[in-house]
Amino acid sequence: MSDTLRCSVVIPTYDRATLLGHTLAALARQSLPRTQFEVLVADDGSTDNTADVVAGFRDRLDVTYLRQEHDGVGAGRARNMGIGAARGDVCVMIDSGVLPHSGCLAAHVAAHDAAPGPVAVIGYVYGFSLDGDDAELEQLIDVHDADATIERMAAEPLHGDVRDLFYRRYDDDFADLPAPWVMFWTCNVSARTAQLRDVGMFDEHFRTWGGEDLDLAYRLHCADARFVLDRAASSVHVPHKKNFEASLASAHGNYQYMITKYQSPLMPLLLATPTINPFNINDVIPVLDLPPDAGKSDRKQADA
């Protein structure tokens, strides 16, 4: 790893050139010096002007454009391209359309520097919802000024991170819960590059939406990473339409795959959604008298 390159920002993308441009512009305004981070745009075979958008930032960012053919593997394989090429000690994973606060990358790096061991850092994402369709929120967002947008949204409790349901339930210090990994959603997270590689990165057997981030998070958990929320590593999610019901249906097959893959007593709980879900699963585990560290063993790496 480089002595000065503190982090690598990995952004998977597919036909979201406009949203990607907003994300890159916010990265160009980071307080972390430009010489201390790189940006890796991992394109899953876009058919729009994504490559041109990336090229337009080469005078403001240390940015590399990586491209794969769109063959159904999707974001997991795209992220692996970025992680595999990363030169920074820490990989920060951010989605297209997520606008990081100017202090976001510095906060991610500081969280890793301060930790005595490996951590998986979860950044706070204002405006992050499950359906992504919020006309009122669109009026609050200035895509050219993430900091001012976040300041406005922090004063308006209606537009926080959807995971606030979890954070209020367990407070911000939830690393010792039996399943802290259920909140590691890769729109704004980070982990040590070496550890991501050691645990096998993203499992490219996933072919549909849902679960690939939890799958990686579970392996980080098994490798003794502590999950921490860092509100200073904040960002704002630009709304775009999603179909939550369709996404949930596609995730069920992936959860079944994880049940078979890990043989952990925790994994079948994922199929009980929405009755049991990431926001309450840590309450259910002790009720069912499952082992507190179920699945956390001397198996540091699962075969992808």
Disulfide bonds with the S-S distance in Angstrom:
none
